[in-house]
Amino acid sequence: MTLHIGIVGTGWFSKVHADLLAGMEDVKLQAICGSTKQKGEEMASAYSAEGYGEITEMLDAHKLDAVYVCVPPQSHGTIERALIRRDIPFFVEKPLGSSTEIPASLLQDIKEHGLLTSVGYHFRYQENIARLKKLLSGDKVGMIVGQWMGGMPGVAWWRDQEQSGGQFTEQTTHIVDLLRYLGGEVTEVYGMFGNRIMHEQHEGVTVADVGTVSLKLDNGIVANISNTCVLPGEVGRVGLSFYNDKGLLDWNPERLLEVRSGDSQEYANSGNPYAVESEAFLHAVRTGDRSRILSDYEDGYKTLKVTCAAYESAQSGLPVKL
């Protein structure tokens, strides 16, 4: 059975998903919807698909089995509502929004419809994350420290707090999500953000360019996640480290390092987590078996709540309990 798929969004990430879908057996990329009809048609022509500028127009024209939603944080709401109304399963890129308001109401509707969803927290699908989860199962973790240290993306919406929700919500969300997935649920956050450099170098920067967030987990683990977007070009560091009495487990997107007393082992990353997450979602669309989906809308919403609470805490100067 061939699955007919639609994509909403024409940015770089939509193309990552489109390329993967185009290479899959029994999958037909049928339609692409852009913020304008011209954008939709431009991208669609590369995949022999139909282009649209309106989600309802696309959904009226095709009987789609599933839709991929790859739009900036501020563009969520109308798209998902149209899909929920028609009971069309959807895969949505992170974060679910720039604040919790719209996603909270969408989650209610998704639950009422029992709709199949998946969220693009692709790191969960890495072989090294599965390995790390296994290694951690025998450990009593003391502390977790994570970071997303990089430069500022070139798109205008990312620099605008209203539109993107800021770096912690838009980008560092991946590290927060892994913290939840591997460490446990977060019960309290205390954030400190600052504007050091980027607002002097670029127009329209309202996002903080440095920040650190302390987190308390329900199992007693204490964590800290820091981020910055002041670094130049290719300079950066992204990762998550777990500390306990047996040693250190240190993960970054390229490798996993296991350091036990007197012994260390390194595991290089292999495979394509973007492909694995798509296969898990499409398998669920075909069969109804959701067991391979590692983050659905409800789970993605929990991560969003943590990142938005960090911003709220930084604004008020007080810890926020979840």
MARSE-409439 format. One record per residue (C-alpha): residue number from 1; y, x, z. Coordinates in Angstrom, 2 decimals, always signed. Last residue first. Example, Ala and Ser with C-alpha at 12.3 -4.5 7.8 and 13.67 -1.06 7.14 Angstrom:
2
@kepa: 2; yy: -1.06; xx: +13.67; zz: +7.14
@kepa: 1; yy: -4.50; xx: +12.30; zz: +7.80
END
This chain:
322
@kepa: 322; yy: +22.48; xx: +6.11; zz: +37.17
@kepa: 321; yy: +24.79; xx: +7.64; zz: +39.77
@kepa: 320; yy: +28.02; xx: +9.21; zz: +38.51
@kepa: 319; yy: +29.50; xx: +12.27; zz: +40.25
@kepa: 318; yy: +33.31; xx: +12.30; zz: +40.59
@kepa: 317; yy: +36.07; xx: +14.06; zz: +38.66
@kepa: 316; yy: +36.98; xx: +10.74; zz: +37.03
@kepa: 315; yy: +37.08; xx: +11.86; zz: +33.39
@kepa: 314; yy: +34.32; xx: +14.50; zz: +33.79
@kepa: 313; yy: +32.14; xx: +11.86; zz: +35.46
@kepa: 312; yy: +32.67; xx: +9.38; zz: +32.61
@kepa: 311; yy: +31.76; xx: +12.10; zz: +30.09
@kepa: 310; yy: +28.58; xx: +12.91; zz: +32.03
@kepa: 309; yy: +27.79; xx: +9.18; zz: +32.28
@kepa: 308; yy: +28.03; xx: +8.97; zz: +28.48
@kepa: 307; yy: +25.43; xx: +11.73; zz: +28.12
@kepa: 306; yy: +23.05; xx: +10.12; zz: +30.63
@kepa: 305; yy: +23.36; xx: +6.63; zz: +29.13
@kepa: 304; yy: +22.73; xx: +8.01; zz: +25.64
@kepa: 303; yy: +19.42; xx: +9.53; zz: +26.82
@kepa: 302; yy: +18.33; xx: +6.17; zz: +28.23
@kepa: 301; yy: +19.32; xx: +4.48; zz: +24.95
@kepa: 300; yy: +17.01; xx: +6.80; zz: +23.02
@kepa: 299; yy: +14.12; xx: +5.55; zz: +25.15
@kepa: 298; yy: +14.96; xx: +1.91; zz: +24.44
@kepa: 297; yy: +15.39; xx: +2.62; zz: +20.74
@kepa: 296; yy: +12.01; xx: +4.37; zz: +20.41
@kepa: 295; yy: +11.25; xx: +8.03; zz: +21.12
@kepa: 294; yy: +7.79; xx: +9.63; zz: +20.83
@kepa: 293; yy: +6.43; xx: +7.41; zz: +18.04
@kepa: 292; yy: +2.73; xx: +8.34; zz: +17.68
@kepa: 291; yy: +1.54; xx: +5.40; zz: +19.81
@kepa: 290; yy: +3.35; xx: +2.77; zz: +17.71
@kepa: 289; yy: +0.25; xx: +1.43; zz: +15.93
@kepa: 288; yy: +1.48; xx: -1.55; zz: +13.88
@kepa: 287; yy: -0.51; xx: -0.23; zz: +10.92
@kepa: 286; yy: +1.91; xx: +0.37; zz: +8.06
@kepa: 285; yy: +5.22; xx: +0.41; zz: +9.94
@kepa: 284; yy: +3.58; xx: +2.45; zz: +12.74
@kepa: 283; yy: +2.31; xx: +5.04; zz: +10.22
@kepa: 282; yy: +5.83; xx: +5.08; zz: +8.76
@kepa: 281; yy: +7.28; xx: +6.00; zz: +12.16
@kepa: 280; yy: +4.73; xx: +8.71; zz: +12.95
@kepa: 279; yy: +5.05; xx: +10.16; zz: +9.42
@kepa: 278; yy: +8.83; xx: +10.26; zz: +9.80
@kepa: 277; yy: +8.62; xx: +12.08; zz: +13.15
@kepa: 276; yy: +6.13; xx: +14.60; zz: +11.72
@kepa: 275; yy: +8.26; xx: +15.31; zz: +8.63
@kepa: 274; yy: +11.36; xx: +15.97; zz: +10.73
@kepa: 273; yy: +9.24; xx: +18.11; zz: +13.10
@kepa: 272; yy: +8.35; xx: +20.53; zz: +10.26
@kepa: 271; yy: +5.56; xx: +22.94; zz: +11.11
@kepa: 270; yy: +5.64; xx: +26.18; zz: +13.09
@kepa: 269; yy: +7.60; xx: +27.53; zz: +16.05
@kepa: 268; yy: +6.62; xx: +31.00; zz: +17.21
@kepa: 267; yy: +4.71; xx: +31.19; zz: +20.50
@kepa: 266; yy: +5.50; xx: +34.09; zz: +22.85
@kepa: 265; yy: +3.37; xx: +35.25; zz: +25.76
@kepa: 264; yy: +4.25; xx: +37.06; zz: +28.97
@kepa: 263; yy: +2.28; xx: +38.61; zz: +31.81
@kepa: 262; yy: +2.96; xx: +40.42; zz: +35.06
@kepa: 261; yy: +3.94; xx: +37.25; zz: +36.92
@kepa: 260; yy: +4.11; xx: +34.49; zz: +34.31
@kepa: 259; yy: +6.55; xx: +34.46; zz: +31.41
@kepa: 258; yy: +5.94; xx: +31.88; zz: +28.68
@kepa: 257; yy: +8.35; xx: +32.09; zz: +25.73
@kepa: 256; yy: +8.58; xx: +29.26; zz: +23.20
@kepa: 255; yy: +10.05; xx: +29.89; zz: +19.75
@kepa: 254; yy: +12.50; xx: +28.97; zz: +17.00
@kepa: 253; yy: +14.18; xx: +25.83; zz: +18.41
@kepa: 252; yy: +14.54; xx: +27.47; zz: +21.85
@kepa: 251; yy: +12.22; xx: +27.25; zz: +24.83
@kepa: 250; yy: +11.91; xx: +29.38; zz: +27.98
@kepa: 249; yy: +9.12; xx: +28.87; zz: +30.49
@kepa: 248; yy: +9.59; xx: +31.04; zz: +33.57
@kepa: 247; yy: +7.36; xx: +32.07; zz: +36.43
@kepa: 246; yy: +4.70; xx: +30.68; zz: +38.73
@kepa: 245; yy: +7.15; xx: +29.91; zz: +41.58
@kepa: 244; yy: +9.36; xx: +27.81; zz: +39.29
@kepa: 243; yy: +11.99; xx: +27.98; zz: +36.54
@kepa: 242; yy: +12.16; xx: +25.95; zz: +33.33
@kepa: 241; yy: +14.51; xx: +27.03; zz: +30.53
@kepa: 240; yy: +16.02; xx: +24.93; zz: +27.71
@kepa: 239; yy: +17.62; xx: +26.15; zz: +24.51
@kepa: 238; yy: +20.44; xx: +26.58; zz: +22.03
@kepa: 237; yy: +22.45; xx: +29.75; zz: +21.58
@kepa: 236; yy: +25.10; xx: +30.45; zz: +19.00
@kepa: 235; yy: +26.93; xx: +32.73; zz: +16.60
@kepa: 234; yy: +26.57; xx: +31.67; zz: +12.96
@kepa: 233; yy: +30.18; xx: +30.70; zz: +12.38
@kepa: 232; yy: +32.46; xx: +31.39; zz: +15.35
@kepa: 231; yy: +31.93; xx: +29.99; zz: +18.86
@kepa: 230; yy: +34.28; xx: +27.38; zz: +20.35
@kepa: 229; yy: +31.83; xx: +24.44; zz: +20.29
@kepa: 228; yy: +30.61; xx: +24.75; zz: +23.88
@kepa: 227; yy: +27.79; xx: +23.34; zz: +25.96
@kepa: 226; yy: +26.24; xx: +23.49; zz: +29.41
@kepa: 225; yy: +23.21; xx: +21.74; zz: +30.88
@kepa: 224; yy: +22.31; xx: +22.12; zz: +34.54
@kepa: 223; yy: +19.25; xx: +20.84; zz: +36.34
@kepa: 222; yy: +17.98; xx: +20.05; zz: +39.84
@kepa: 221; yy: +14.43; xx: +18.72; zz: +40.17
@kepa: 220; yy: +13.97; xx: +16.18; zz: +42.98
@kepa: 219; yy: +11.54; xx: +13.84; zz: +41.20
@kepa: 218; yy: +14.30; xx: +11.37; zz: +40.26
@kepa: 217; yy: +16.25; xx: +14.11; zz: +38.50
@kepa: 216; yy: +19.67; xx: +15.41; zz: +39.56
@kepa: 215; yy: +21.98; xx: +16.68; zz: +36.84
@kepa: 214; yy: +24.81; xx: +19.20; zz: +36.76
@kepa: 213; yy: +26.94; xx: +19.12; zz: +33.60
@kepa: 212; yy: +28.96; xx: +21.95; zz: +32.06
@kepa: 211; yy: +31.59; xx: +21.67; zz: +29.39
@kepa: 210; yy: +33.63; xx: +23.54; zz: +26.80
@kepa: 209; yy: +35.27; xx: +22.27; zz: +23.58
@kepa: 208; yy: +36.35; xx: +18.88; zz: +24.91
@kepa: 207; yy: +36.87; xx: +16.37; zz: +22.09
@kepa: 206; yy: +40.39; xx: +15.31; zz: +21.04
@kepa: 205; yy: +40.80; xx: +17.70; zz: +18.10
@kepa: 204; yy: +43.20; xx: +16.14; zz: +15.56
@kepa: 203; yy: +44.41; xx: +19.28; zz: +13.83
@kepa: 202; yy: +42.60; xx: +22.58; zz: +14.33
@kepa: 201; yy: +43.17; xx: +25.98; zz: +15.98
@kepa: 200; yy: +45.05; xx: +25.00; zz: +19.14
@kepa: 199; yy: +42.79; xx: +21.99; zz: +19.83
@kepa: 198; yy: +39.80; xx: +24.34; zz: +19.37
@kepa: 197; yy: +40.61; xx: +26.79; zz: +22.16
@kepa: 196; yy: +40.28; xx: +25.72; zz: +25.78
@kepa: 195; yy: +39.87; xx: +21.98; zz: +26.20
@kepa: 194; yy: +37.72; xx: +21.35; zz: +29.28
@kepa: 193; yy: +34.75; xx: +19.41; zz: +30.57
@kepa: 192; yy: +33.24; xx: +19.17; zz: +34.06
@kepa: 191; yy: +30.34; xx: +16.77; zz: +34.54
@kepa: 190; yy: +28.41; xx: +15.52; zz: +37.55
@kepa: 189; yy: +25.27; xx: +13.52; zz: +36.85
@kepa: 188; yy: +22.88; xx: +11.46; zz: +38.98
@kepa: 187; yy: +19.49; xx: +9.76; zz: +38.59
@kepa: 186; yy: +18.02; xx: +11.53; zz: +35.54
@kepa: 185; yy: +14.47; xx: +10.66; zz: +34.51
@kepa: 184; yy: +11.82; xx: +13.37; zz: +34.30
@kepa: 183; yy: +11.43; xx: +17.00; zz: +33.28
@kepa: 182; yy: +9.81; xx: +17.17; zz: +29.83
@kepa: 181; yy: +11.06; xx: +14.05; zz: +28.04
@kepa: 180; yy: +14.18; xx: +13.70; zz: +30.18
@kepa: 179; yy: +15.21; xx: +17.34; zz: +29.74
@kepa: 178; yy: +14.23; xx: +17.11; zz: +26.07
@kepa: 177; yy: +16.68; xx: +14.21; zz: +25.65
@kepa: 176; yy: +19.47; xx: +16.08; zz: +27.44
@kepa: 175; yy: +18.85; xx: +19.04; zz: +25.11
@kepa: 174; yy: +19.03; xx: +16.85; zz: +22.00
@kepa: 173; yy: +22.09; xx: +15.00; zz: +23.38
@kepa: 172; yy: +23.84; xx: +18.38; zz: +23.22
@kepa: 171; yy: +24.99; xx: +17.29; zz: +19.76
@kepa: 170; yy: +26.69; xx: +13.88; zz: +19.73
@kepa: 169; yy: +26.93; xx: +12.95; zz: +23.42
@kepa: 168; yy: +27.66; xx: +16.40; zz: +24.86
@kepa: 167; yy: +29.79; xx: +17.32; zz: +21.85
@kepa: 166; yy: +32.16; xx: +14.35; zz: +22.15
@kepa: 165; yy: +31.69; xx: +10.58; zz: +21.82
@kepa: 164; yy: +31.83; xx: +10.99; zz: +18.05
@kepa: 163; yy: +34.48; xx: +8.45; zz: +16.98
@kepa: 162; yy: +36.62; xx: +7.98; zz: +20.07
@kepa: 161; yy: +36.37; xx: +11.68; zz: +21.01
@kepa: 160; yy: +37.60; xx: +12.80; zz: +17.57
@kepa: 159; yy: +36.43; xx: +16.24; zz: +16.51
@kepa: 158; yy: +33.15; xx: +14.91; zz: +15.05
@kepa: 157; yy: +35.04; xx: +12.35; zz: +12.91
@kepa: 156; yy: +36.82; xx: +15.14; zz: +10.96
@kepa: 155; yy: +33.66; xx: +16.85; zz: +9.66
@kepa: 154; yy: +33.54; xx: +20.66; zz: +9.82
@kepa: 153; yy: +31.17; xx: +21.03; zz: +12.77
@kepa: 152; yy: +32.60; xx: +23.06; zz: +15.68
@kepa: 151; yy: +30.75; xx: +26.20; zz: +16.65
@kepa: 150; yy: +27.80; xx: +26.82; zz: +18.95
@kepa: 149; yy: +26.44; xx: +26.85; zz: +22.48
@kepa: 148; yy: +23.96; xx: +24.10; zz: +23.29
@kepa: 147; yy: +22.57; xx: +24.91; zz: +26.71
@kepa: 146; yy: +19.80; xx: +24.20; zz: +29.20
@kepa: 145; yy: +18.82; xx: +25.10; zz: +32.77
@kepa: 144; yy: +15.91; xx: +23.50; zz: +34.64
@kepa: 143; yy: +15.08; xx: +24.07; zz: +38.32
@kepa: 142; yy: +12.12; xx: +24.00; zz: +40.67
@kepa: 141; yy: +9.27; xx: +22.82; zz: +38.46
@kepa: 140; yy: +5.93; xx: +22.08; zz: +40.11
@kepa: 139; yy: +3.64; xx: +23.32; zz: +37.39
@kepa: 138; yy: +0.29; xx: +22.10; zz: +36.01
@kepa: 137; yy: +1.82; xx: +19.57; zz: +33.60
@kepa: 136; yy: +4.45; xx: +22.11; zz: +32.56
@kepa: 135; yy: +2.07; xx: +24.01; zz: +30.28
@kepa: 134; yy: +1.08; xx: +20.76; zz: +28.53
@kepa: 133; yy: +4.68; xx: +19.67; zz: +27.98
@kepa: 132; yy: +5.45; xx: +23.17; zz: +26.68
@kepa: 131; yy: +2.62; xx: +22.99; zz: +24.14
@kepa: 130; yy: +3.81; xx: +19.56; zz: +22.92
@kepa: 129; yy: +7.34; xx: +21.01; zz: +22.75
@kepa: 128; yy: +6.00; xx: +24.03; zz: +20.86
@kepa: 127; yy: +4.31; xx: +21.80; zz: +18.27
@kepa: 126; yy: +7.70; xx: +20.20; zz: +17.60
@kepa: 125; yy: +7.77; xx: +16.38; zz: +17.55
@kepa: 124; yy: +10.03; xx: +16.04; zz: +20.61
@kepa: 123; yy: +12.51; xx: +18.28; zz: +18.76
@kepa: 122; yy: +13.00; xx: +15.47; zz: +16.23
@kepa: 121; yy: +14.99; xx: +13.14; zz: +18.48
@kepa: 120; yy: +15.58; xx: +10.88; zz: +15.50
@kepa: 119; yy: +15.07; xx: +7.46; zz: +17.11
@kepa: 118; yy: +12.25; xx: +5.06; zz: +16.20
@kepa: 117; yy: +12.17; xx: +1.28; zz: +16.08
@kepa: 116; yy: +9.62; xx: -1.54; zz: +15.72
@kepa: 115; yy: +11.14; xx: -4.88; zz: +16.66
@kepa: 114; yy: +9.81; xx: -6.93; zz: +19.59
@kepa: 113; yy: +12.42; xx: -9.49; zz: +18.51
@kepa: 112; yy: +13.72; xx: -10.07; zz: +22.06
@kepa: 111; yy: +13.48; xx: -6.33; zz: +22.78
@kepa: 110; yy: +15.51; xx: -5.44; zz: +19.67
@kepa: 109; yy: +18.12; xx: -8.08; zz: +20.59
@kepa: 108; yy: +18.57; xx: -6.68; zz: +24.10
@kepa: 107; yy: +18.69; xx: -3.11; zz: +22.74
@kepa: 106; yy: +21.46; xx: -4.10; zz: +20.33
@kepa: 105; yy: +23.59; xx: -5.32; zz: +23.24
@kepa: 104; yy: +23.21; xx: -2.01; zz: +25.10
@kepa: 103; yy: +23.69; xx: -0.02; zz: +21.86
@kepa: 102; yy: +27.13; xx: -1.66; zz: +21.37
@kepa: 101; yy: +28.48; xx: -0.79; zz: +24.85
@kepa: 100; yy: +26.83; xx: +2.59; zz: +25.52
@kepa: 99; yy: +29.48; xx: +4.86; zz: +23.96
@kepa: 98; yy: +29.69; xx: +7.00; zz: +20.79
@kepa: 97; yy: +26.56; xx: +5.27; zz: +19.52
@kepa: 96; yy: +22.78; xx: +5.57; zz: +19.12
@kepa: 95; yy: +23.03; xx: +9.37; zz: +19.10
@kepa: 94; yy: +20.81; xx: +10.16; zz: +17.27
@kepa: 93; yy: +19.45; xx: +9.08; zz: +13.88
@kepa: 92; yy: +17.93; xx: +5.63; zz: +13.51
@kepa: 91; yy: +14.52; xx: +4.60; zz: +12.15
@kepa: 90; yy: +14.32; xx: +0.90; zz: +11.45
@kepa: 89; yy: +11.81; xx: -1.93; zz: +11.35
@kepa: 88; yy: +13.12; xx: -5.00; zz: +9.44
@kepa: 87; yy: +13.00; xx: -8.23; zz: +11.48
@kepa: 86; yy: +15.66; xx: -9.88; zz: +9.28
@kepa: 85; yy: +18.15; xx: -10.46; zz: +12.11
@kepa: 84; yy: +17.26; xx: -7.03; zz: +13.56
@kepa: 83; yy: +18.15; xx: -5.32; zz: +10.26
@kepa: 82; yy: +21.58; xx: -7.03; zz: +9.95
@kepa: 81; yy: +22.29; xx: -6.30; zz: +13.63
@kepa: 80; yy: +21.40; xx: -2.61; zz: +13.10
@kepa: 79; yy: +23.96; xx: -2.23; zz: +10.30
@kepa: 78; yy: +26.71; xx: -4.17; zz: +12.10
@kepa: 77; yy: +26.38; xx: -2.06; zz: +15.25
@kepa: 76; yy: +26.63; xx: +1.67; zz: +14.56
@kepa: 75; yy: +29.48; xx: +3.32; zz: +12.65
@kepa: 74; yy: +31.14; xx: +5.17; zz: +15.57
@kepa: 73; yy: +28.16; xx: +7.52; zz: +16.06
@kepa: 72; yy: +28.15; xx: +8.75; zz: +12.41
@kepa: 71; yy: +25.53; xx: +7.20; zz: +10.08
@kepa: 70; yy: +21.88; xx: +7.88; zz: +9.29
@kepa: 69; yy: +20.01; xx: +4.55; zz: +9.52
@kepa: 68; yy: +16.58; xx: +4.71; zz: +7.87
@kepa: 67; yy: +15.26; xx: +1.31; zz: +6.75
@kepa: 66; yy: +11.78; xx: -0.20; zz: +6.74
@kepa: 65; yy: +9.51; xx: -2.48; zz: +4.70
@kepa: 64; yy: +12.29; xx: -3.45; zz: +2.28
@kepa: 63; yy: +12.26; xx: -6.60; zz: +0.16
@kepa: 62; yy: +15.20; xx: -5.76; zz: -2.03
@kepa: 61; yy: +18.42; xx: -7.37; zz: -3.34
@kepa: 60; yy: +19.35; xx: -9.31; zz: -0.20
@kepa: 59; yy: +18.85; xx: -6.24; zz: +2.01
@kepa: 58; yy: +21.09; xx: -4.09; zz: -0.20
@kepa: 57; yy: +23.82; xx: -6.76; zz: -0.35
@kepa: 56; yy: +23.58; xx: -7.19; zz: +3.42
@kepa: 55; yy: +24.08; xx: -3.42; zz: +3.95
@kepa: 54; yy: +27.15; xx: -3.19; zz: +1.70
@kepa: 53; yy: +28.17; xx: -0.27; zz: -0.53
@kepa: 52; yy: +24.99; xx: -0.18; zz: -2.61
@kepa: 51; yy: +22.97; xx: +2.23; zz: -4.76
@kepa: 50; yy: +19.57; xx: +1.60; zz: -6.35
@kepa: 49; yy: +16.95; xx: +4.38; zz: -6.36
@kepa: 48; yy: +15.88; xx: +6.93; zz: -8.95
@kepa: 47; yy: +16.18; xx: +9.61; zz: -6.24
@kepa: 46; yy: +19.17; xx: +11.61; zz: -7.53
@kepa: 45; yy: +20.81; xx: +8.38; zz: -8.75
@kepa: 44; yy: +20.74; xx: +6.96; zz: -5.20
@kepa: 43; yy: +23.19; xx: +9.58; zz: -3.90
@kepa: 42; yy: +25.88; xx: +8.69; zz: -6.43
@kepa: 41; yy: +25.11; xx: +4.96; zz: -6.27
@kepa: 40; yy: +25.64; xx: +4.79; zz: -2.49
@kepa: 39; yy: +28.81; xx: +6.89; zz: -2.64
@kepa: 38; yy: +30.21; xx: +4.67; zz: -5.43
@kepa: 37; yy: +29.28; xx: +1.49; zz: -3.57
@kepa: 36; yy: +31.33; xx: +2.68; zz: -0.59
@kepa: 35; yy: +30.26; xx: +3.49; zz: +2.99
@kepa: 34; yy: +26.90; xx: +4.19; zz: +1.39
@kepa: 33; yy: +23.72; xx: +2.15; zz: +1.04
@kepa: 32; yy: +20.63; xx: +3.68; zz: -0.57
@kepa: 31; yy: +17.77; xx: +1.70; zz: -2.11
@kepa: 30; yy: +14.12; xx: +1.95; zz: -3.10
@kepa: 29; yy: +12.75; xx: +5.20; zz: -1.72
@kepa: 28; yy: +9.13; xx: +4.47; zz: -2.57
@kepa: 27; yy: +6.39; xx: +5.66; zz: -0.22
@kepa: 26; yy: +2.69; xx: +5.65; zz: -1.15
@kepa: 25; yy: +2.58; xx: +9.48; zz: -1.10
@kepa: 24; yy: +5.51; xx: +11.31; zz: +0.43
@kepa: 23; yy: +7.82; xx: +13.73; zz: -1.40
@kepa: 22; yy: +10.67; xx: +11.25; zz: -1.91
@kepa: 21; yy: +10.51; xx: +10.38; zz: +1.80
@kepa: 20; yy: +11.08; xx: +14.03; zz: +2.79
@kepa: 19; yy: +13.96; xx: +14.45; zz: +0.33
@kepa: 18; yy: +15.53; xx: +11.17; zz: +1.50
@kepa: 17; yy: +15.30; xx: +12.24; zz: +5.16
@kepa: 16; yy: +17.17; xx: +15.51; zz: +4.59
@kepa: 15; yy: +19.52; xx: +13.66; zz: +2.21
@kepa: 14; yy: +20.50; xx: +11.18; zz: +4.92
@kepa: 13; yy: +21.23; xx: +14.21; zz: +7.09
@kepa: 12; yy: +23.77; xx: +15.67; zz: +4.69
@kepa: 11; yy: +25.69; xx: +12.42; zz: +4.47
@kepa: 10; yy: +24.95; xx: +9.34; zz: +2.36
@kepa: 9; yy: +24.34; xx: +6.67; zz: +5.01
@kepa: 8; yy: +22.00; xx: +3.68; zz: +5.14
@kepa: 7; yy: +18.57; xx: +4.42; zz: +3.69
@kepa: 6; yy: +16.07; xx: +1.90; zz: +2.30
@kepa: 5; yy: +12.29; xx: +2.13; zz: +2.12
@kepa: 4; yy: +9.60; xx: +0.32; zz: +0.15
@kepa: 3; yy: +6.15; xx: +1.18; zz: +1.50
@kepa: 2; yy: +3.36; xx: +1.43; zz: -1.05
@kepa: 1; yy: +0.00; xx: +0.00; zz: +0.00
END
